[in-house]
Amino acid sequence: MAQIQVLDQDTINQIAAGEVVERPASVVKELLENAIDANATAVTIEIKEGGISFIRITDNGYGIEKEQIPLAFLRHSTSKIRTAQDLITVSSLGFRGEALSSIASVAEVELITKTPHALTGICYCISGGQERSMEEIGAPDGTTFLVRNLFYNVPARRKFLKAPVTEANYIIELVEKMALSHPDVSIRLISNGQNKLYTTGNRKLKDMIYTIYGREVASNLIPVHEETKTMTIDGFLGKPVIARGNRSFENYFINGRYVRSKLIAKAIETAYKPFMMQHRYPFAVLHLELDQQKVDVNVHPAKMELRFEQEQEVYETLLEVLTRTLKGKEFIPEVELAKREEAKKTEKRAPEPFERKRMEAEQLKRLASYGKPIEENHPQTAKKSSKAVSNDGVRVNEKPQRKEEIRNQSEILKSVLPLREASSYPIMDHVTELSKQDKTDEKQKETKPEQMTLFEENLLSKAAQVKHRLIGQLFDTYWLIQYEDKLFIMDQHAAHEKVLYEKTMKSLKKKEFTTQMVSPPIIISLTRKEEAILEKYKSHFTELGYEISPFGGREYAVSGVPGNLFGIPEKEMLTELFSSLEEEAAELSSELITDRIASLSCKAAVKGNHKMNVQEANALIEQLMELDNPYACPHGRPTMISMSKYELEKKFKRII
């Protein structure tokens, strides 16, 4: 029988490191959290080879006292808590006291730190868990950690690391999340000598989103700010147009801590469900502030998970706030036929030097007489145009095309000749006169009163209905609608699906259940799992209007179906209902069953390739106006898209 023995300290440290330090990104996370806990307002992170060979993190926090430095690298030594009772109200990002000891046990660590009141800083070196040196040096206020050769003494762990580029991407993603969680901290990330991220720390979350995700995302945001009894919710939601195929755009922070929570993710995705297609995930940056005593952060060694004391209340509150925020917004995607940057691609190639000299000579020859009195250039037209010419030969009333031509010619002249020589050409007199006219026109425009437009009308509103112009049906599926300077294209199937879905949901939620008797009864066969579902939730099926009774073996007789769903194939709907409920791993509820039934009611919607008349199309648009969310079908597909007049004119080359 194997003997039981106590492990030595090095082995204990490396086991602990295996839980806390998975890869270079784990080191960056722990040290960055320590910097933020030290009240740093600026942090610089520098890595080389994905952080495997070199990590340096510098902050301007309050530093570490000299006598406290060796203690900081011992296991379970921390300044964040004192007793187990403090775990209930811990507000700092780090608190376990395992980070520094775990990092030092698997890497070569150098610490440079100085407190504000100290005259000199301290340089402390430790590697493999063994102290190497400690000496006084000159240093600025704050702390710098240098971590070299990660897993140098654990080759088995080191060989399982990814390529340096991949490890660097993990760090970049992590630092971006940390920057979003603390917009008041300026963070700079340098990888192999190149700046990858720099935030200003101006406390503006939208600026942070723009820096990390770019203009497209920042221009499609919906602000959220709500204070409830359960929590305070602050941040931004993305419009469905910037959805992604994975959850990487879902960012949520609990009391300033970046975490992963299935509960929060489910609330966000459920709120977006009516607006988004399946297997698409929304963009969100949400800061949630809860009572510290109702959140347990001491769950995961890396502090990436937590538990809520009142999970159902947190879920329902967040879902209700997000749903209310998304409702009432117009989410009609706009189709771009041509990129507005295409004009840049059509720029002409610069001429060769010898060709440019020839072109300049021709331009000078052509411009030499340009701007002289019209009598000199065109004697035959002198009499007809004499009234339009002033005493010095300058036209008084130039046409817009003529004005633009004069300006273009003057620019060419300035580019070819020095300013002193160009000013001697008669055309420059024209430019002076035109500038005077422009100033006069500007003054007139300033004094002209104009009506301000304070509100924009949505397409699907009663006020906008009178401006609709129904053009016709395309491919027996899509309806073309002109409204102001946009063309809207409505999918008749998706639109009718949404009308039926919301209509069914409202009637079911109001308990307006009726039973339509079926004769002869419908016979269905259920699996054991489906039988268990029917047995457990039989009362829900009865409330909805179903009458189901055993028929021998695994056969069941359905003698009544909900009258609200008349016209839908009863057996097909019931079979699909059981199949969809079987896929749900969580506890089923009457709301979930109701939602499944309402989704299946969409089978009665008008299909594509079906001719509708104008009256039916107008009736469908009117029904869409009455819905809570008319912009997406129950499966997340858009009910309509839009196309601007600008895009069409670009395509037809009316705008160049």
N, C-alpha and C positions, 0 to 999 in steps of 0.2 A: 504494500500500500504506500502511495506517495506521501512524503512528509509535508506538513503544512508549515510554511515559514513566511515571515514578513519580508516584503520586497525592499530592496535598497532604494535610496532616495532618487538616484539617477533613473532607475526603471520606472518609479512612480511618476517622475516628471515627464518622461517620454510617453507614458500611457496617457497622462493628462494632456500632453501636447497633441496627441492623436485625436482628442475630442475637440480641442479649441483651435489648433493650427492645422487646417486641412491643406492649404495652399498659400502662396504669397498674398492673395487677396485677404485671407484671414488675418495675417499680420497687419496689413494696412487698416483693416476694419478696427482691430483692437486699439492700435496706436492712435488712429484718428478719433475714435471715441474718447480716449484719454485726453487728447488735446482739447476737444470740445468741453469735456468735463472740467478742464483747467481754465475755463473762461477765455480761451483763445478767440481772437477776432480774425486772425489770419493764419492759415496753415498751408505749407508748401510740401507736396509729396513728389519725390523724385525716385524713379525706378530704372533699372537696367536689366535687360534680358528677362522681361516679364516679372521682375522682382525676385528672381531666383538667386541672382548673384549680388544684387544691391538694392536696398530700400533705404531712403532717407526721408524722415518726416520732421519738419521744423514748425514750431508754433511760437506764438508770443504770449503764452499763458503765464501763470504765476510760478511755474517751476517747482523743483523738489529741493527740500532742505538737505544739506550734506549728510547729516546723521540719519536721515530717512531713506537714503538711496539704497543701501544694502537690504533694508527691510522690504523695499518695494519689489525685489526679485524673489522673495520667499513665497511659497504657496499659501494661498488664502490670507494674504496680507493686503489690506485695503484701507483707504481713507473714506470710503463711501458709506459704510455701515459699521455699527458697533455691536449690535445684538441681532438675534433672529427676528425680533419685533420690527427692526428697521426694514426688513425685506418687504413688509406690507406697504410701506410708504416710500420705497426707494424711487428717487426721481432722476438719478444720474444714469448715463448710458452704460457705464461699467460698474460692477459692484462685487464680482465674485473673487477677485484677487488672484486669478489664475493666468491672466494674459501674459504678464512680463516673465513669470517663472517658466511658462510653457514655451515662449519664444526663445528665451535664453538657453533652454535645454537642448534646442535643435538648431541653433544658429550662433554666429559670432556677433555679439551686440556691443555697441559703443553708445554711451549716454553722455550728452553734454547738456548741462542744465544750470540755470542761475535764477535765483529769486530776486524780486525788485530791490530788496533792502541789502542784499549781499554785495560785497566789493568785487569778488571774483566768482567765476563759475567753477563747476566741477566736471571733470571727465572721468567716467567710470566705464571699465571694460569687463565684460563677462562673456564666456563662451562655453557651451556644453554644460551650463549650470555651475561652472567654476569661476570664481572671481579672479581677474587677472591683474587689474591695477586701478588705482584711484588717485587723481592728482588735481591740483588747482590750475585753472587756465583762464585766460580772458575770454569772455563770452557775452553776448547780448542777453537781455531778459527773455526767459522762455525755456523751451526744451527741444533738443534735437536727438532723435533716435537714428542710429545707423545700424542696419541689420544686413549682414553679409553672409553669403554661402548658406542659404537655408537648407536644412536637412543634410549638412555636410557630414554629420556623424550618424546619420540614419540612411544609408544608401538605398535600402529597400523602399523607403518612402519617396526618396528623390526621383527614382526611376519611373514612378507612377505619375509624376507631374506631366502636364501637357507641354506642347511646344511653347517657347517664350512668347510668341505672338498671341496665342490663346490665353496664356496666363495674364498677359497685359490687358487683354480685353475684359477678363474677369475683374481686374482692378479698376479699369475705367468705368465699367458698369456700376461697381460698388460705390466709387467716389461720386458718381452722378446722383445716386440715390441719397447719399449722405448730404450732398449739396442741396438737394430738394428738401430734405428734412430740416436743414438749418440755413435758410436764406440770409440770416444775419451774420454768417461767417464767410469770409473770403477764402476760397480754396483754389489752389493752383496745382495742377498735375502735370508733371514732366516725365516723358518716357523716352529713354535713349536720346536725351538732349532736345526733344521736340515737345512744345507745349500742346497738350491734349485737351486741357480744360482750364478755364480761368473764370471765376465768378467774383462779382464785385462786393458781395456782402451787403447790398443796399436794402435788404429786408423785403424786396419786392419779388413775390413768388412768380409772377408772370414773366418778369425779366429773366429769372432763372430758367423757366421753361423754354423761353426763346433761345437762351444760350445753349441749352442741352439738346433740344429737339428741333429747333429751327423755326423759320417763318410760317410754314404751312400749318404746323400744329398750333403755334401761338396765335394765329389768326382764326382758329376754329375752336375757341374756348368759351365755356359757359361758367361764370363765377358762381360759387356756392358759399353761403355764409348763413349758418343757422345755429341758434342756441336753444337747446332743449333741456329737459330735466335730466336726461341720461347723459348727454355729451354736448360738446360744441364742435361743429363741423365747419371747416374752412378750407377753401381750395378752389380747384377748377375741374370741370368735366369737359371732355372733348366731344365735339359733334360726331355723329356716326360716320361721317365721311372720312375720318382719320383712324378708323378701326384697323386692327392688325390681326394676323392669324395666330398670335400667341398672347400670353398674359404679360409680356414684358413691359407693356405700357400702363399696367395697373400699379400705381404707386400710392400707398397709404401708410400713414405714420401715426402711431399711438403715443401720445405724450412726447412727441419729438423723436421717437424710436422707430427706425425702419424695421418692419417685421413682415412675416408671411402668415396670413390667417385665412383659412378656408371660409370662415364665417363672413369676414369682410368682403372677400372676393365674390362670394355667392350673392351678397346683398347688392354689390355693384352690378354684377352680370344680370341679375334678375330685374333690376331697374331698367337696364338697357335692352332687355329681351324684346319688347315690342318694336324697337327701333333698329334692330340689328339682325343680319342673317346668321344662320347657324354656323358654328365654328369660327366666328369672328368675335374679337374681344375689344372692349372700349379703352379709351385713354382716360386716365383719371390721376389727379394729384390731390390727395385729401389729407388734411391734418385733423386728427380726431383727438380731442382733449377729454379725458374721463377722470373720475375720482381715482386717485392712486390706490386707494384701499379696495377698489372693485376690480383691479387688474392684477393678475399674478404673472410677473415677468421672470420668475425663477423656475422656468420650465425646461429650457434648452441650454446646453453649455455655451453655445455661440449667441445666446439671447435673441434668436431669430423667431421664436414662437412665444406666445403668451396665452393665458386663459382669462375669460371674462366671468365675473361672478353672476351676471344676469345676461346670458348669451342671447336668449330670445328677445329680450327688451332691446339690446344693442342692435340686433339684426333688424327688427321691425322699425326701430327709429331711423336707422340709416336708410333702409329701403324706402320708407315713407318720404324722407327729405329728398332723396335723389329722384324718386319718381315725380314728386311735385316740381322739382327743378326742371326736369326734362319735358314735362307736359306743357303744351302751349307754344313750344318753339317750332318754327318752320324748318323742317329738315328735308328740303327738296334738293337732291344733288344736282349740281350744274355741270353740264357736259362741255368741255373745251375742245373745239374742233381744231384749233391752231394755237400753238404756244405764242405768247406775246413777245417772246425773245427771238422769234424767227427773223425779225427785221435785222438783228445784229449779224446773222449769218449771210445776209445779202450784201454786206459791205464790199465795195470794189477793192481789188488788189492795188497797192501803191505802185505807181509807175517807176520804171528804171531811171537812174540819174540822167542819162542822155535824152531819154524820152521826156522827162520832166522839163528840161531846158527848152525843148522845142515847143511844148505845150504852153510854157510861160510866155515865150515870144509871141505865140499866136494870141494869147489872152491879152497881152499888152497892146498889140496892134488893134484888137477889137475894142478895147476899152479906151484907147486914146481919144476917140471922138465921142465916146458915150457920155451923155449928159449935156452936150452942147445944145443951144437953142434948136428947136425943131426945124426952123427955117433953113438952118445950115445943112442938116442931115436929109431932110425931105422937103425940098422947095415946093413940090407940087401939092403938098398938103398944108402949106404954111397958112393960107387964107382960111381954111376950114377950122384950123385948131388954134388960131391966134387968141381967141378968148380964153382958152384954157392955159395960156402961158403967161407968166408974170414978166415984169420988165427985165429981170436978170436971166430969163430963159428957163426957169424952173416951173414945172407943172404944178398947178395949185391943187387940183382935184385928181389925185392919182387913183386908179382902180386898185383893189386889193392885190390882183395878180401882178400888176405893175410895181406896186410897193415891194412885194416880196422879191421880184426880179432885181430891183435896184439894190436891196439889201444884200442879196447873194453876190451881185457883181462887186459891191464894195468890199465884201469879205475876201473875195478872190484877189482884189487889188492889194488889200493889206497883207495878204499872205505872200504875194509875189514881190512887192516892193517895200523898202523901209517906210516907216510912218511919215517921215518928212516929205518923201517923194510922192507917196500916195495921196497926200492931202492936196497936192497941186492939181489933181485931176478934177474936171468939172463934176463928175458923178458924186463926189463927196459933198457938193453943195446940196444935191438932192437928198442925201442921207440926213443932213442937218435940218432941212425943211420937214422931212418926214418925222423926225424925232419930236419936233415942236407940235406937229399934228397929233402924234400919239399921246403926248402929255395932256393936250386939250381933251382928247377922247376919254382918257382915264378919269379926268375930273368930272366929266359928264356922267360917266358910269357910276362913280362914287355917290353922286347926288340922286341918282335914279332910284326911287323906292321899289322894293321887290317883296313879294309874298314869301315868307319862310315856310318850309315844309317841316313840320314838327313830328309827324308820324308816318310810318310806312305801313301800307295795307298788305296783309298776307293774301295770297291767291285764294285760299280756302276760307274766306270770310264773307259775311253778308254784304259788307260795304263794297267789296271788290267784285261781287257777283255781276253787277250791272255792267262792268267793264269787260267781262269775259267775251271772247269771240270764238265760238266753237267752229273750227275749220272743217273737220271731218274725221273719218276713221281710216286708219292706215293698216294694211295687211289683216283686216278684220279682227284686230287685237288692240291696237293703240289709238287713242283719241288725241288729236292735235288741238291745243287751246292757245289762243293769243291773248296775252295780258300785258298791257303797256309795252315795254321794249323787250319782252321775253316770249319765247315759245315754250309752252309746257306740253309734255307728252305723258299721257296717263295710260297705264296698263289696266285694262278693264277687268281682267281676272284678279289681279292683286288688289285692286280697289274694292271689288265686290266681296272678295274674301274678307277684307278688314271690316266692311260694313256688317257682314253676317256674324263675324267673330264677336265684335263689341255688342251687337244686338243680343246675341245668345248669352254672353257673359252677364249683361245687365239683367236679363230676365231670370237667369239662374240664381244670381245673387239676391234678387228680390223674392226668392222662393216662389216664383210664379211657375210651379211645376204642374204639368198635366200629363196624363197617361193616355197614350194611343194604343188601344187593344189591337193585337195581331192575331188573325185567324187564317190558317192554322198557325200554332206557335212555331217559333224559330228554334231549331234544335242546334246547339253548339256543343263542341267537345273541348274540355279544358284540361290543361296539364295540372299536376299536383300543386305547382307553385301558383297557378292561376286560381285553382280551387281555394287555396289558402287566402289569397287576396279577396276573393268573393266572400268567403266565410267571415273574414275579419271586418270587411267594410260593407257588408250587405245592407246595413241601415242607410249608408250614403247612397247606394244604388237605388234603394226604395224611395228615398226622399227626392231623387232626381226624376222619378217616374218609371223606373224599370220594375218589372215583375218577373223574377227568375226563380224557378223551382227545379229540384232534382228530377231527372227523367230516367234514372237507372245507370249504374256504372259511372263513367265520367261524362255522361251526357246531361245537358241541362236544357230545359224548355223555357224560352223567353216569350211570354204571352202579352207583355206590355212594354212599350218603349216611350221615352219622353215625347210628348206631343209637340214640344218646341222644335224638335228636329225632324219634323215630317218631311218626307221627300228624299232623305238620305238613306242609302242602302243599310238597313238595320244590322244585318249579320256582319257585314264588312266593318261597320263602325264599331260594333261591340268587340270584334276580334282584334282590331287595331288598338282599342282602348285597353284591353288586357295586356297586349304586347308592350305598349308604352309604359303602363304602370309596373310591369314586371322588371323593366330596366331601372326603375328608381330604387336606389339602395337605401335612401333615407325613409323615415316614417312617412307614410302617406297621410294626406289630410283631405277633407272634403273640398278645400280650395284647389288642391292639385288635381283631383278627379274632375272638378268642374272645368278647370283650364284645359284638360285633355279633351273633354267632350266638346268644349267650344272650338278647340282647334280642329277637331274632326268635322265640325259643322261646316267648315269651309269647303267641303267636298260638293256642297250644293251651289257653290258660286258659279257664275257664268264663265265659260272657258274661253281660251283664245281661239282664233279662227271662227268666231261666232259674230254674225252681223247684228249690230244694234242700231236702232234709229236715234235721231237727234234727241227726241223726247226722253228716251231711256238713258242716254248719256247725261243729259242735264239733270235727270232725277238722281243718277248715281253721284254726280258732283254735289248735289244738295245734301245727300245722305252723308257724304264724306265730311261736309262742314259741321255736322252735328256730333262727330266723333271726338274722343279725347286725344287720340293720336292718329290722324288720317294719313300720315306720311310713309308708313311701312305696313306691310301685310303681317299676319301672325307669324310668318316664317322669317321675317326680317327683310324681305325684299322691298325695294322702294315702290310705292304705288304710282309715283310720277317722277320725272326728271325735267330739268329745264335747260334751255339753250338761249344765250343772250344774243341780241341783235348784233352786238359787236363781233361775236365769233362768226356769225354768218357773213357779215360784211368783210371780215378778214378772208374768209374762204373764197368769196367772189371778187377779191382784190379791189373792193371799193375803198378799203383802208390799207395803206401800204406802210 
